[in-house]
């Protein structure tokens, strides 16, 4: 029964990770488009007015900057948690004599990178 619960928990985690990754990819694409628009507008005459059109007032631009920074901090914390869990899993699996090649295949990292992470 414990095994079935672990499978459900792992499936739930994988689904949540995929949802987060998809949201992050969409947010990154939108940010890239906004940045390209800003660069384009900076090189046009009257670019300042156009920049204000993109973000509105200076206050709105500052709020957006703050929001972006908070989102990045949140993503960095989430990344750190996932990296720590991955490193713990590699350490535990190595303790159970799972090969470096198997861990490399499943994690997508080289054997050398994995061994450095748990050193």
PyMOL commands that set and color helices and strands:
alter all, ss='L'
color gray80, all
select helices_A, chain A and resi 2-42+47-55+58-95+100-107+111-118
alter helices_A, ss='H'
color red, helices_A
deselect
rebuild
show_as cartoon
